[in-house]
Amino acid sequence: MTFIERIDALSSRFLSERSYDLIVGPAIADLQHDAGDGQSPRSMRGSFPVLVAFAGAAYDEITADSGLWRIGALALIPAMYYAFLIVLILPEAGAFVTARSGLLALAIAIAAMSFAPVLVCCWPERRPRRPDTADA
């Protein structure tokens, strides 16, 4: 699977048709145009703008509605669960958490563990983009 195919597959899963057409599609077209001029499309220099466009489109999708607050609230449920279990099971964790660097490390670890399942489960379904070929 090529880089463009991967970005296209991620875009069809996570982005709306509008975001793809206005943000990601032109970046992919620029990459393909530059590849026609002799530059390698596999170079990081050519791929980086497409990654930035995808990240910007994903940010636009996330902040477009109030779903961000719902995802954040749902992520607090496993975060509190993990924190409670860590402090309950490991007596040394209580002393570790009271240290300033330990509290920061625990918060980062719990945030990383909590957001991934919530994003996978609660990301709104997107209708697939229309095919490029017209119906006969």
DSSP file (Angstrom, degrees, kcal/mol; ACC not computed):
  #  RESIDUE AA STRUCTURE BP1 BP2  ACC     N-H-->O    O-->H-N    N-H-->O    O-->H-N    TCO  KAPPA ALPHA  PHI   PSI    X-CA   Y-CA   Z-CA
    1    1 A M              0   0    0      0, 0.0     2,-0.0     0, 0.0     0, 0.0   0.000 360.0 360.0 360.0 128.1    0.0    0.0    0.0
    2    2 A T     >  -     0   0    0      1,-0.1     4,-2.1     4,-0.0     5,-0.2  -0.253 360.0-104.0 -80.7 170.7    1.5    3.3   -1.0
    3    3 A F  H  > S+     0   0    0      1,-0.2     4,-2.4     2,-0.2     5,-0.2   0.913 121.5  49.3 -61.0 -44.5    1.5    6.5    1.0
    4    4 A I  H  > S+     0   0    0      1,-0.2     4,-2.5     2,-0.2    -1,-0.2   0.896 109.7  51.7 -65.1 -39.9   -1.3    8.1   -1.0
    5    5 A E  H  > S+     0   0    0      2,-0.2     4,-2.4     1,-0.2    -1,-0.2   0.886 110.2  49.6 -64.1 -37.8   -3.4    5.0   -0.6
    6    6 A R  H  X S+     0   0    0     -4,-2.1     4,-2.6     2,-0.2     5,-0.2   0.934 112.4  46.0 -66.7 -45.5   -2.9    5.0    3.1
    7    7 A I  H  X S+     0   0    0     -4,-2.4     4,-2.5     1,-0.2    -2,-0.2   0.899 113.1  51.2 -63.3 -38.9   -3.8    8.6    3.5
    8    8 A D  H  X S+     0   0    0     -4,-2.5     4,-2.2    -5,-0.2    -2,-0.2   0.903 110.7  48.0 -64.6 -41.3   -6.8    8.1    1.2
    9    9 A A  H  X S+     0   0    0     -4,-2.4     4,-1.3     2,-0.2    -2,-0.2   0.915 113.6  46.8 -66.4 -43.0   -8.0    5.1    3.3
   10   10 A L  H  X S+     0   0    0     -4,-2.6     4,-2.8     1,-0.2     5,-0.4   0.896 111.9  52.1 -64.1 -39.3   -7.6    7.1    6.6
   11   11 A S  H  X S+     0   0    0     -4,-2.5     4,-2.3     1,-0.2    -2,-0.2   0.893 107.0  51.6 -65.1 -39.7   -9.4   10.0    5.0
   12   12 A S  H  < S+     0   0    0     -4,-2.2    -1,-0.2     1,-0.2    -2,-0.2   0.799 116.1  42.2 -68.8 -26.2  -12.3    7.9    4.0
   13   13 A R  H  < S+     0   0    0     -4,-1.3   113,-0.3    -5,-0.1    -2,-0.2   0.893 129.7  21.2 -83.9 -42.7  -12.6    6.6    7.5
   14   14 A F  H  < S+     0   0    0     -4,-2.8     2,-0.3    -5,-0.1    -3,-0.2   0.658 111.2  65.9-105.9 -17.8  -12.1    9.7    9.6
   15   15 A L  S  < S-     0   0    0     -4,-2.3     2,-0.1    -5,-0.4    43,-0.1  -0.771  73.1-119.8-112.8 152.4  -12.9   12.7    7.3
   16   16 A S     >  -     0   0    0     -2,-0.3     4,-2.1    41,-0.2     5,-0.2  -0.371  33.6-107.9 -77.6 165.7  -16.0   14.0    5.7
   17   17 A E  H  > S+     0   0    0      1,-0.2     4,-2.8     2,-0.2     5,-0.2   0.880 119.7  54.4 -62.2 -37.8  -16.2   14.3    2.0
   18   18 A R  H  > S+     0   0    0      2,-0.2     4,-2.3     1,-0.2     5,-0.2   0.925 108.5  47.3 -63.4 -45.9  -16.1   18.1    2.3
   19   19 A S  H  >>S+     0   0    0      1,-0.2     4,-2.1     2,-0.2     5,-1.2   0.886 113.9  48.4 -64.6 -37.9  -12.8   18.0    4.3
   20   20 A Y  I  <>S+     0   0    0     -4,-2.1     5,-3.6     3,-0.2    -2,-0.2   0.946 113.5  46.3 -66.2 -46.7  -11.3   15.6    1.9
   21   21 A D  I  <5S+     0   0    0     -4,-2.8    -2,-0.2     1,-0.2    -1,-0.2   0.849 122.2  35.2 -65.8 -34.2  -12.3   17.6   -1.2
   22   22 A L  I  <5S+     0   0    0     -4,-2.3    -1,-0.2    -5,-0.2    -2,-0.2   0.731 133.5  14.9 -94.2 -23.3  -11.1   21.0    0.2
   23   23 A I  I  X5S+     0   0    0     -4,-2.1     4,-1.0    -5,-0.2    -3,-0.2   0.792 128.5  30.9-117.9 -58.2   -8.0   20.1    2.3
   24   24 A V  I  ><S+     0   0    0     -5,-1.2     4,-2.3     2,-0.2     5,-0.2   0.905 112.0  59.5 -78.6 -41.8   -6.5   16.6    1.6
   25   25 A G  H  ><S+     0   0    0     -5,-3.6     4,-2.4     1,-0.2    -1,-0.2   0.913 105.9  47.3 -55.4 -49.1   -7.4   16.2   -2.0
   26   26 A P  H  > S+     0   0    0      0, 0.0     4,-2.3     0, 0.0    -1,-0.2   0.864 110.7  53.0 -62.9 -33.8   -5.5   19.3   -3.2
   27   27 A A  H  X S+     0   0    0     -4,-1.0     4,-2.0     2,-0.2    -2,-0.2   0.906 110.7  46.7 -66.9 -39.8   -2.5   18.3   -1.2
   28   28 A I  H  X S+     0   0    0     -4,-2.3     4,-2.5     2,-0.2    -1,-0.2   0.897 111.0  52.6 -66.5 -39.6   -2.5   14.8   -2.8
   29   29 A A  H  X S+     0   0    0     -4,-2.4     4,-2.4    -5,-0.2    -2,-0.2   0.902 108.7  50.0 -63.1 -40.6   -2.9   16.4   -6.2
   30   30 A D  H  X S+     0   0    0     -4,-2.3     4,-2.7     2,-0.2    -1,-0.2   0.905 110.2  50.7 -62.4 -41.1    0.1   18.6   -5.5
   31   31 A L  H  X S+     0   0    0     -4,-2.0     4,-1.7     1,-0.2    -2,-0.2   0.917 112.4  45.9 -62.8 -43.4    2.2   15.6   -4.5
   32   32 A Q  H  X S+     0   0    0     -4,-2.5     4,-1.3     2,-0.2    -2,-0.2   0.876 112.3  51.1 -68.2 -36.4    1.2   13.7   -7.7
   33   33 A H  H  X S+     0   0    0     -4,-2.4     4,-0.8     1,-0.2     3,-0.3   0.922 110.3  49.0 -65.0 -43.9    1.9   16.8   -9.8
   34   34 A D  H ><>S+     0   0    0     -4,-2.7     5,-1.5     1,-0.2     3,-0.5   0.841 106.4  57.1 -64.8 -31.9    5.4   17.2   -8.2
   35   35 A A  H ><5S+     0   0    0     -4,-1.7     3,-1.1     1,-0.2    -1,-0.2   0.824 102.0  56.2 -68.1 -29.8    6.0   13.5   -8.8
   36   36 A G  H 3<5S+     0   0    0     -4,-1.3    -1,-0.2    -3,-0.3    -2,-0.2   0.735  99.0  61.6 -71.4 -22.0    5.4   14.1  -12.5
   37   37 A D  T <<5S-     0   0    0     -4,-0.8    -1,-0.2    -3,-0.5    -2,-0.2   0.374 129.4 -91.3 -85.2   4.8    8.1   16.8  -12.5
   38   38 A G  T < 5S+     0   0    0     -3,-1.1     2,-0.2     1,-0.4    -3,-0.2   0.270  87.1 126.9 106.5 -12.1   10.7   14.3  -11.5
   39   39 A Q      < -     0   0    0     -5,-1.5    -1,-0.4     1,-0.1    -2,-0.1  -0.530  66.5-110.8 -76.4 147.4   10.6   14.5   -7.8
   40   40 A S    >   -     0   0    0     -2,-0.2     3,-1.3     1,-0.1     6,-0.3  -0.647  15.4-148.9 -78.0 128.1   10.1   11.2   -5.9
   41   41 A P  T 3  S+     0   0    0      0, 0.0    -1,-0.1     0, 0.0    -6,-0.1   0.636  94.8  64.7 -71.3 -10.6    6.7   11.1   -4.3
   42   42 A R  T 3  S+     0   0    0      4,-0.1     2,-0.1    -7,-0.1    -2,-0.0   0.512  76.4 110.1 -89.5  -4.5    8.2    8.9   -1.6
   43   43 A S  S <> S-     0   0    0     -3,-1.3     4,-1.9     1,-0.1     3,-0.4  -0.395  74.8-127.5 -72.0 149.6   10.5   11.6   -0.3
   44   44 A M  H  > S+     0   0    0      1,-0.2     4,-2.2     2,-0.2    -1,-0.1   0.837 108.9  61.1 -64.6 -32.4    9.7   13.0    3.1
   45   45 A R  H  4 S+     0   0    0      1,-0.2    -1,-0.2     2,-0.2    -3,-0.0   0.868 110.2  40.0 -64.0 -36.1    9.8   16.5    1.7
   46   46 A G  H  4 S+     0   0    0     -3,-0.4     4,-0.5    -6,-0.3    -1,-0.2   0.800 117.6  48.3 -81.3 -29.6    6.9   15.7   -0.7
   47   47 A S  H  X S+     0   0    0     -4,-1.9     4,-2.0     1,-0.2     3,-0.4   0.769  94.4  73.9 -83.1 -26.9    4.9   13.6    1.9
   48   48 A F  H  X S+     0   0    0     -4,-2.2     4,-2.5     1,-0.2     5,-0.2   0.892  92.8  52.2 -59.3 -44.9    5.0   16.1    4.7
   49   49 A P  H  > S+     0   0    0      0, 0.0     4,-2.3     0, 0.0    -1,-0.2   0.858 109.2  51.5 -61.2 -32.3    2.5   18.6    3.3
   50   50 A V  H  > S+     0   0    0     -4,-0.5     4,-2.5    -3,-0.4    -2,-0.2   0.908 110.3  48.7 -69.1 -40.4    0.0   15.8    2.8
   51   51 A L  H  X S+     0   0    0     -4,-2.0     4,-2.6     2,-0.2    -1,-0.2   0.903 111.9  49.0 -63.6 -41.0    0.5   14.7    6.4
   52   52 A V  H  X S+     0   0    0     -4,-2.5     4,-2.6     2,-0.2    -2,-0.2   0.903 111.1  50.0 -65.3 -40.7    0.0   18.3    7.5
   53   53 A A  H  X S+     0   0    0     -4,-2.3     4,-2.4    -5,-0.2    -2,-0.2   0.910 111.5  48.4 -64.1 -42.0   -3.1   18.6    5.4
   54   54 A F  H  X S+     0   0    0     -4,-2.5     4,-2.6     2,-0.2    -2,-0.2   0.922 112.2  48.8 -63.6 -43.6   -4.5   15.4    6.8
   55   55 A A  H  X S+     0   0    0     -4,-2.6     4,-2.4     1,-0.2    -2,-0.2   0.907 112.3  48.9 -63.2 -41.2   -3.8   16.6   10.4
   56   56 A G  H  X S+     0   0    0     -4,-2.6     4,-2.2     2,-0.2    -1,-0.2   0.895 111.9  48.3 -65.0 -39.7   -5.4   19.9    9.7
   57   57 A A  H  X S+     0   0    0     -4,-2.4     4,-2.2     2,-0.2    -2,-0.2   0.893 111.5  50.2 -67.4 -39.0   -8.5   18.2    8.2
   58   58 A A  H  X S+     0   0    0     -4,-2.6     4,-2.5     2,-0.2    -2,-0.2   0.910 110.9  49.5 -64.9 -41.2   -8.7   15.9   11.2
   59   59 A Y  H  X S+     0   0    0     -4,-2.4     4,-2.4     1,-0.2    -2,-0.2   0.909 110.0  51.4 -61.9 -41.5   -8.5   18.9   13.6
   60   60 A D  H  X S+     0   0    0     -4,-2.2     4,-0.5     1,-0.2    -2,-0.2   0.892 111.1  48.0 -62.2 -39.8  -11.2   20.6   11.6
   61   61 A E  H >< S+     0   0    0     -4,-2.2     3,-0.6     2,-0.2     4,-0.4   0.902 112.1  48.9 -67.2 -41.5  -13.4   17.5   11.9
   62   62 A I  H >< S+     0   0    0     -4,-2.5     3,-0.6     1,-0.2     6,-0.4   0.912 116.8  40.4 -66.6 -42.2  -12.8   17.1   15.6
   63   63 A T  H 3< S+     0   0    0     -4,-2.4    -1,-0.2     1,-0.2    -2,-0.2   0.433  92.0  89.1 -88.6   1.7  -13.6   20.8   16.4
   64   64 A A  T << S+     0   0    0     -3,-0.6     2,-0.2    -4,-0.5    -1,-0.2   0.795  98.4  14.6 -71.6 -27.2  -16.5   21.1   14.1
   65   65 A D  S X  S-     0   0    0     -3,-0.6     3,-0.8    -4,-0.4     0, 0.0  -0.722  91.1 -90.1-135.1-174.5  -19.1   20.0   16.6
   66   66 A S  T >> S+     0   0    0      1,-0.2     4,-1.1    -2,-0.2     3,-0.8   0.309  93.2 103.7 -85.0  11.3  -19.4   19.5   20.3
   67   67 A G  H 3>  +     0   0    0      1,-0.2     4,-2.6     2,-0.2    -1,-0.2   0.745  67.5  70.0 -63.4 -22.9  -18.3   15.8   20.1
   68   68 A L  H <> S+     0   0    0     -3,-0.8     4,-2.3    -6,-0.4    -1,-0.2   0.901  98.3  48.3 -62.7 -40.8  -14.9   16.8   21.4
   69   69 A W  H <> S+     0   0    0     -3,-0.8     4,-2.3     2,-0.2    -1,-0.2   0.888 111.4  50.4 -66.6 -38.5  -16.3   17.5   24.9
   70   70 A R  H  X S+     0   0    0     -4,-1.1     4,-2.5     2,-0.2    -2,-0.2   0.913 110.9  48.6 -65.5 -42.6  -18.1   14.1   24.8
   71   71 A I  H  X S+     0   0    0     -4,-2.6     4,-1.8     1,-0.2    -2,-0.2   0.909 112.2  49.4 -64.4 -41.3  -14.9   12.3   23.8
   72   72 A G  H  X S+     0   0    0     -4,-2.3     4,-0.9     2,-0.2    -2,-0.2   0.902 112.0  47.8 -64.0 -41.0  -13.0   14.1   26.6
   73   73 A A  H >X S+     0   0    0     -4,-2.3     4,-0.7     1,-0.2     3,-0.5   0.902 111.6  50.0 -67.4 -40.5  -15.7   13.2   29.2
   74   74 A L  H >< S+     0   0    0     -4,-2.5     3,-0.6     1,-0.2    -1,-0.2   0.830 105.4  57.7 -67.1 -30.6  -15.8    9.6   28.0
   75   75 A A  H 3X S+     0   0    0     -4,-1.8     4,-1.5     1,-0.2    -1,-0.2   0.754  95.7  65.4 -71.0 -22.6  -12.0    9.4   28.3
   76   76 A L  H <X S+     0   0    0     -4,-0.9     4,-2.6    -3,-0.5     5,-0.3   0.805  91.3  65.2 -68.2 -27.7  -12.2   10.4   32.0
   77   77 A I  H <X S+     0   0    0     -4,-0.7     4,-1.9    -3,-0.6    -2,-0.2   0.978 109.1  34.1 -62.5 -57.7  -14.0    7.1   32.8
   78   78 A P  H  > S+     0   0    0      0, 0.0     4,-3.0     0, 0.0     5,-0.2   0.835 115.2  60.5 -67.5 -27.1  -11.1    4.8   32.0
   79   79 A A  H  X S+     0   0    0     -4,-1.5     4,-2.3     2,-0.2    -2,-0.2   0.942 108.2  42.3 -63.4 -45.7   -8.6    7.4   33.2
   80   80 A M  H  X S+     0   0    0     -4,-2.6     4,-2.5     2,-0.2    -1,-0.2   0.876 113.8  53.6 -67.1 -36.3  -10.1    7.3   36.7
   81   81 A Y  H  X S+     0   0    0     -4,-1.9     4,-2.3    -5,-0.3    -2,-0.2   0.949 111.6  44.0 -62.1 -50.0  -10.4    3.6   36.6
   82   82 A Y  H  X S+     0   0    0     -4,-3.0     4,-2.5     1,-0.2    -2,-0.2   0.917 114.3  49.6 -63.3 -43.4   -6.7    3.1   35.7
   83   83 A A  H  X S+     0   0    0     -4,-2.3     4,-2.2    -5,-0.2     5,-0.2   0.922 111.4  48.7 -63.2 -44.1   -5.6    5.7   38.2
   84   84 A F  H  X S+     0   0    0     -4,-2.5     4,-2.4     1,-0.2    -1,-0.2   0.924 112.9  47.5 -62.6 -44.5   -7.6    4.1   41.0
   85   85 A L  H  X S+     0   0    0     -4,-2.3     4,-2.7     2,-0.2     5,-0.4   0.898 110.8  51.2 -65.1 -40.1   -6.3    0.6   40.2
   86   86 A I  H  X S+     0   0    0     -4,-2.5     4,-1.8     1,-0.2     7,-0.3   0.931 115.4  41.2 -63.5 -44.8   -2.7    1.7   40.0
   87   87 A V  H  < S+     0   0    0     -4,-2.2     7,-0.3    -5,-0.2    -1,-0.2   0.855 118.1  47.8 -72.1 -34.1   -2.9    3.5   43.4
   88   88 A L  H  < S+     0   0    0     -4,-2.4    -2,-0.2    -5,-0.2    -3,-0.2   0.918 117.6  38.4 -72.8 -44.6   -4.9    0.7   45.0
   89   89 A I  H  < S+     0   0    0     -4,-2.7    -2,-0.2    -5,-0.2    -3,-0.2   0.889 115.5  50.6 -78.5 -40.0   -2.8   -2.3   43.8
   90   90 A L    >X  -     0   0    0     -4,-1.8     3,-1.1    -5,-0.4     4,-0.7  -0.860  59.9-169.0-105.7 108.1    0.6   -0.8   44.2
   91   91 A P  H >> S+     0   0    0      0, 0.0     4,-0.8     0, 0.0     3,-0.7   0.837  91.1  58.9 -62.7 -29.5    1.4    0.8   47.6
   92   92 A E  H 3> S+     0   0    0      1,-0.2     4,-2.0     2,-0.2     3,-0.1   0.759  92.5  69.3 -69.4 -21.8    4.6    2.3   46.1
   93   93 A A  H <> S+     0   0    0     -3,-1.1     4,-3.0    -7,-0.3    -1,-0.2   0.840  90.5  60.6 -66.0 -31.9    2.4    4.0   43.5
   94   94 A G  H <X S+     0   0    0     -3,-0.7     4,-1.5    -4,-0.7    -1,-0.2   0.922 108.8  42.1 -60.7 -43.5    1.0    6.3   46.2
   95   95 A A  H  X S+     0   0    0     -4,-0.8     4,-0.9     2,-0.2    -1,-0.2   0.868 114.9  51.6 -69.9 -36.3    4.5    7.6   47.0
   96   96 A F  H  < S+     0   0    0     -4,-2.0     3,-0.5     1,-0.2     6,-0.3   0.901 109.6  49.3 -65.8 -40.6    5.3    7.9   43.3
   97   97 A V  H  < S+     0   0    0     -4,-3.0     6,-0.3     1,-0.2    -1,-0.2   0.835 103.2  59.9 -70.5 -32.1    2.2    9.8   42.5
   98   98 A T  H  < S+     0   0    0     -4,-1.5    -1,-0.2    -5,-0.2    -2,-0.2   0.768  88.5  88.4 -69.8 -22.0    2.7   12.3   45.3
   99   99 A A  S  X S-     0   0    0     -4,-0.9     4,-2.3    -3,-0.5     5,-0.2  -0.517  87.2-125.5 -72.1 145.2    6.1   13.3   43.7
  100  100 A R  H  > S+     0   0    0      1,-0.2     4,-1.6     2,-0.2     5,-0.1   0.906 109.2  43.9 -62.1 -44.8    5.6   16.0   41.2
  101  101 A S  H  > S+     0   0    0      1,-0.2     4,-2.3     2,-0.2    -1,-0.2   0.840 112.1  55.0 -70.6 -31.8    7.3   14.2   38.3
  102  102 A G  H  > S+     0   0    0     -6,-0.3     4,-2.6     2,-0.2    -2,-0.2   0.890 105.9  51.0 -67.2 -39.2    5.4   11.0   39.2
  103  103 A L  H  X S+     0   0    0     -4,-2.3     4,-2.3    -6,-0.3    -1,-0.2   0.902 111.7  47.4 -65.0 -40.5    2.1   12.7   39.0
  104  104 A L  H  X S+     0   0    0     -4,-1.6     4,-2.3     2,-0.2    -2,-0.2   0.916 112.6  48.7 -66.1 -43.5    2.9   14.1   35.6
  105  105 A A  H  X S+     0   0    0     -4,-2.3     4,-2.4     1,-0.2    -2,-0.2   0.912 112.8  48.3 -63.5 -42.4    4.1   10.7   34.3
  106  106 A L  H  X S+     0   0    0     -4,-2.6     4,-2.6     1,-0.2     5,-0.2   0.905 111.1  50.5 -64.7 -41.5    1.0    9.0   35.6
  107  107 A A  H  X S+     0   0    0     -4,-2.3     4,-2.2     2,-0.2    -2,-0.2   0.903 112.2  46.7 -64.4 -41.1   -1.3   11.6   34.0
  108  108 A I  H  X S+     0   0    0     -4,-2.3     4,-2.3     2,-0.2    -2,-0.2   0.918 113.6  48.2 -66.8 -43.5    0.5   11.3   30.6
  109  109 A A  H  X S+     0   0    0     -4,-2.4     4,-2.1     1,-0.2    -2,-0.2   0.914 113.5  46.7 -64.4 -42.5    0.3    7.5   30.7
  110  110 A I  H  X S+     0   0    0     -4,-2.6     4,-2.0     2,-0.2    -1,-0.2   0.893 111.2  51.8 -68.2 -39.1   -3.4    7.5   31.7
  111  111 A A  H  X S+     0   0    0     -4,-2.2     4,-2.2    -5,-0.2     5,-0.3   0.914 110.4  49.0 -62.7 -41.6   -4.3   10.0   29.1
  112  112 A A  H  X S+     0   0    0     -4,-2.3     4,-0.9     1,-0.2    -2,-0.2   0.905 114.6  44.8 -64.9 -40.3   -2.5    7.9   26.4
  113  113 A M  H  < S+     0   0    0     -4,-2.1    -1,-0.2    -5,-0.2    -2,-0.2   0.797 116.4  46.9 -72.3 -27.7   -4.3    4.8   27.6
  114  114 A S  H  X S+     0   0    0     -4,-2.0     4,-1.1    -5,-0.2    -2,-0.2   0.859 107.0  50.4 -87.0 -37.0   -7.7    6.4   27.8
  115  115 A F  H  X S+     0   0    0     -4,-2.2     4,-2.7    -5,-0.2     5,-0.2   0.847  99.3  63.3 -76.7 -32.9   -8.1    8.4   24.6
  116  116 A A  H  X S+     0   0    0     -4,-0.9     4,-2.1    -5,-0.3     5,-0.2   0.944 106.7  41.6 -60.4 -50.9   -7.2    5.6   22.1
  117  117 A P  H  > S+     0   0    0      0, 0.0     4,-2.4     0, 0.0     5,-0.2   0.886 115.6  51.3 -64.6 -35.4  -10.2    3.3   23.0
  118  118 A V  H  X S+     0   0    0     -4,-1.1     4,-2.8     2,-0.2     5,-0.2   0.916 110.4  48.1 -68.0 -41.6  -12.6    6.3   23.2
  119  119 A L  H  X S+     0   0    0     -4,-2.7     4,-1.2     1,-0.2    -1,-0.2   0.903 113.5  47.8 -64.3 -40.1  -11.5    7.6   19.8
  120  120 A V  H  < S+     0   0    0     -4,-2.1    -2,-0.2    -5,-0.2    -1,-0.2   0.911 120.4  36.7 -66.6 -41.6  -11.9    4.2   18.2
  121  121 A C  H  < S+     0   0    0     -4,-2.4    -2,-0.2    -5,-0.2    -1,-0.2   0.831 124.8  35.9 -81.8 -32.6  -15.3    3.5   19.7
  122  122 A C  H  < S+     0   0    0     -4,-2.8    -3,-0.2    -5,-0.2    -2,-0.2   0.432  77.5 120.1-108.1   0.1  -16.9    7.0   19.6
  123  123 A W  S  < S-     0   0    0     -4,-1.2    -4,-0.0    -5,-0.2  -109,-0.0  -0.500  73.4-108.6 -66.0 129.9  -15.5    8.5   16.4
  124  124 A P        -     0   0    0      0, 0.0     2,-0.1     0, 0.0    -1,-0.1  -0.304  32.1-110.3 -64.2 140.9  -18.6    9.3   14.2
  125  125 A E        -     0   0    0     -3,-0.1     2,-0.4     1,-0.0  -111,-0.1  -0.448  31.3-150.2 -69.4 141.1  -19.1    7.1   11.2
  126  126 A R        -     0   0    0   -113,-0.3  -110,-0.1    -2,-0.1  -111,-0.1  -0.903  16.1-118.5-112.6 141.5  -18.6    8.8    7.9
  127  127 A R        -     0   0    0     -2,-0.4  -110,-0.1     1,-0.1     3,-0.1  -0.573  43.1-100.9 -72.7 141.4  -20.3    7.9    4.7
  128  128 A P        -     0   0    0      0, 0.0    -1,-0.1     0, 0.0  -111,-0.1  -0.301  42.5-100.7 -63.2 148.2  -17.9    6.7    2.0
  129  129 A R        -     0   0    0      1,-0.1     3,-0.1    -3,-0.1  -117,-0.0  -0.277  44.6 -93.2 -65.2 154.8  -17.0    9.3   -0.6
  130  130 A R        -     0   0    0      1,-0.1    -1,-0.1    -3,-0.1    -3,-0.0  -0.391  47.3-103.1 -65.3 144.7  -18.6    9.1   -3.9
  131  131 A P        -     0   0    0      0, 0.0    -1,-0.1     0, 0.0     4,-0.1  -0.315  22.2-123.8 -67.0 156.1  -16.7    7.1   -6.5
  132  132 A D  S    S+     0   0    0     -3,-0.1     2,-0.3     2,-0.1    -2,-0.1   0.739  90.3  78.4 -72.9 -23.4  -14.8    9.0   -9.2
  133  133 A T  S    S-     0   0    0      1,-0.1     2,-0.1     3,-0.0     3,-0.1  -0.664  84.1-120.1 -91.2 143.8  -16.6    7.2  -12.0
  134  134 A A        -     0   0    0     -2,-0.3     2,-0.2     1,-0.1    -2,-0.1  -0.478  32.5-101.5 -78.6 150.6  -20.1    8.2  -13.0
  135  135 A D              0   0    0     -2,-0.1    -1,-0.1     1,-0.1     0, 0.0  -0.488 360.0 360.0 -70.4 139.3  -22.9    5.6  -12.8
  136  136 A A              0   0    0     -2,-0.2    -1,-0.1    -3,-0.1    -2,-0.0   0.456 360.0 360.0 -88.1 360.0  -23.8    4.2  -16.2
